[in-house]
Amino acid sequence: MDKGREDASSQTGPGLPEAGGDAPEVTGSVEYKFEKGVFLLLLGLCAVGLLVVGFFFWYVPTVGLGNIHPVLPYVLAAIIIVVCGIVFWGAIGIALSLIGGRSVTPSSRYRGFLVKLFLPAMVLFGGLFKIPRIKIERAFVEINNRMVRSMVAGGRRFNPEKIIILMPHCIQWEDCKVKVTKDVANCVRCGRCEIAELLTLSNEYGIKLFVLTGGTIARRKLKEFRPDAVVAVACERDLTSGVQDAYPLPVLAVINKRPHGYCMNTGVDIAAIKGAIEELLGRSGRPTIEVSS
């Protein structure tokens, strides 16, 4: 278990009642919050690091290029400046989104910078400075969600039949004998977990719901059904890797509840799932994820 998981697992709550008892109330879960300062520090380090790398990419070949033609070093410098400028603008936009609470950049474009460039670089710098990876992942999930919401606010809408909900299998009560990963409709709605409520939402909105055993199956479902948007529930690590794998597909990510730690009897805020669906449909709802700075 990595350091981030140890930190989160220490915040666990009471156990579930035995079979036949009342439906369990999911409480005492890990609190969903992230530190803006850590994210902004790593974002700044990434941007400065890129500037340093760009300088050396210009400086080292300058002597050789100058021997070929005196203009070539300036051409290379112009290209590097343009690239660095675009990336810096992306970093500024992401930072302002984090500080101001809403996206201020063309989200579909700069979401690519966040997913493909800044996240791997921030994980690298975070490792160098001993920053728990879970803090970076929480911030990534929040910024990704803000950018997806900005896409919707900009006029993009999704049809219910082109949205899917992906749930981890650990949401199912661990002693349940019903196989819902093959067909979620097999659920007998005993109330011990939230699958029955999720089925109700799925039927209400006409959205496909899947309970998955891992990332490989999730990728298979995306390839099979080719949705336009996804509502995904998992832990921070799995959500982060899932958003990266699904890009450029818009994913509204909801961090699960873990009253018993990772991968066992986890839960989900049904209101957050409903809010995410409503927002993708262009209605008034919003995912009710509480974030503390």
N, C-alpha and C positions, 0 to 999 in steps of 0.2 A: 504493500500500500504506500502511495507516495505521500509527500509531506502535506499537500493540499487536502488529500482525502483524510489524513489523520486529523487535521484541524477541524474539518467539517464533521467527521464522525464523532468527535467528542461532544457535539451538541445534539444529543439524541434524547428521546423521550420515553415514556412508558410503553409497555408491551401491549399487544392486542389481546382481546378476550378470547377464550377458548371457543372452538366450534360450537355452534348452537346458541351462542350468546348474542347480545345486541351488536349491531353494526359498529365497527371501531371508529372512533373519532381520531383523525390524524392530527396530532398535536406535537409540540416540542421539536418540530423539524428544524433543520439548519436554516438560519436566517439568510435571506437573499439580499445581499448588499455588496457593494464594491467601493473601492477607494479611488476617487477621481485623481488624487495626487499621484498615486502609483502609476495609473494608466497614462497620465499626462507626462510624467517623467520618462517612461519607456518610449512614448511617442516622440518626445523631443530627442532622446538618444538615438532613435532610429533615423530621424531626419538629419541630425548632425553627422551620424555615421555615414549616411548616404553622401553627404556633402564632402566628407573626407575621402571616401572611396572615389567619388567623381573627380576630385582634384588630382589624385594620383593617376587615375586613368587618363587625365589630360597631360599631366606633367611628364610622366615617364616616356610616352611616345613622342613628346614634342620635339626632342632633338632629332629623332629619326625622321619624323614627318617633315620637319623643316628642311632636311637634306633633299627630300623629294620635291617639295614645293613650299615656298615660304608662307603660302596662304593656308595650307592644310592644318597647322596647329590651331588657327583661329576658327576654322570650320569645325574641328573636333570640339573646341571649347564652346562654341555656340550650341552644338548638339547636346553636350553635357549640361549646359546651363538650362536649356529648355526642359530636358528630362527632370533635372533636379527641381526646377520651378514647378512643374506639374505635380511632382510628388510632394513638395512642400505645401502647395496649395491644398492637396488632399489632406495632409497632416493638419493644417490649420482648420480646414472644414470639419474634420473629425473632432478636433479639440473643441471647436466652438459648439458643435453638436452636443458634446459631453457636458460643457459648461452651461449652455443655454437651454438644454432639454429638448431641442428639436434640430432636425437636420437642416443645414444651410447650404448644402452642396447638391449637385445632380446625383442623387443617391445610387441609381443603377450603375453609374460609372465609378464613383468613389467607393462604393461597397466592394468593388473588385480590388481596389488598393488595400482596403482593410483586411479582406479575406486572404488574398494571395501574397501581399507584400508585408504589411505592417504586423499582422499577427505572428508569422514565423520569426520576424526580426525581434518583436517584443518578447517572445518566449526565449529567444537566445539571450537578449540583454537581461531579462528577468533571472535566467539561470546564473548569469555572471554575478549579479548583485543579490543572489539568494532570496529573490522575491517568490513567494509561493505561487505556483502556476495557477491555482484555483482563483486567485485574485485577478489575474489577467483574463482568465476564461470568463469570469462573471462580467467584467467590463466589456469584453468582446460581445457577449450575448446581448447586453443592453444596447450597445451601439448598433449592432446588426438589426435589432428590433426597431430602433428609431429610424433607421434608414429604410426598412421595409414599410413602416408606417408612413414615411415621407413619400414613398412611391404611391401609396394609396391616396394620400392627401393631394398628390399631384394629378389625380384623376384616373389612375389605374384601378380597374375592378376585376374581380374574379367570379366566375360562375361556380355554384356549389358543386356541380359534377366534376369540376376540374380542381377541387381542393381535396386533400387527404389529411387525415389525422394519424400520426405515428406515435404509438405508445410503447414503452419498454415492458417486457414480460414481467419484470419484478413488481409491477403495479398489482398483479394478481396475488391474492392471498396465498401464501406459500404452501399451505396444506390442501388447497383446492384440487380436486381430482378431475375437473373439467378442462379439456384441452381447448383453450381459446386462441392460441397462437396460430392454429390452422384455420379456424373460423370463429371470429369473435361472437358470432350469433349463437354459439354453443353455450354462452353464459346463461346460468340459471337464475341470475338476478337475486342472489341470496343477500346482498348488501354488505358483505364483508370487505369488499373493495369498491373502487369507483367505476369499475367497468360497466356496471348496469346504468349508471348515470351518463357515462360516455356514449353508450348505445342509444340512450334516449336523445342525446344531442345529435348523434349521427343520423338518426331517423327523422328528427325534427327538421334538420337543415338539408337532408339528402346528401350528406357528405360521407365518403368512405372512411371507415375506421379500421386500423390494423394494430394488433398487438404483436410485437416483433421480438425475436430472440437475439438479435445482434445487428451490427452495421451492414453486414453482407446482405441480410434479408431486406433491410431498409433500402439499400441501393437497388436490389432486385425489384422491389415494389415501385420505386421511382421509374425504373426502366420499363416495367410492365404497364403501368397506368399513365405515365407521362403527364403528371399534374402540372397545373400552372402555378400552384402555391401549396405550401405545406405548413401545418401546425404540428410542431414536434415537441415531445416531452422527454426529458432525460436528465442526467446529471450534467454538470458543467463541462466535463471532459468530453462526453459523448455528443453533447449538443455542438460543441466547438468543432469537433471533427466532422460531424454530420453536416453542419452549415458549409464547411469547406468542400466536402464531397458533393453537395447538392448545387453549389454555385454554378451558374447564375440564377438558379431557381430561388424565388423569394421564400424564406423560411421564417415564420414567427416562432421563436423558441421560448418554451416555458420550462423553467427549472423545477424539477420534481421536489416533493417533500420526502424527508428521510428520517422519520421518527425512530427507526431501528438501524440506521446506518445505510450504507450503500447496498444496492442489489437485493434487498429483502423487504417485502411488505412496504414498498414505497407508496407515495400518494401524489395527488395532483389537485390543484385548485380548480374546481369545475368552472367557477366564475371566470377564471383566466382563460380557459379554453373557449368558453362561450364568447368572451370579449374578443378574442383573437379571430374567431370565425366571423363575428359581426363586423369587425373592422375590415377584413379581407373582402367582405361582401359590400363594403362601402356604407355601412350603417353607423350608428352612433356609438356602438360599444368599443371598448378598449381593453386589451389584456390587463388584468388587475394585478400586476407584479409590483410589489412594493420595493422601492430602491432607496437606500440610505447612503448619503455621501459621507 
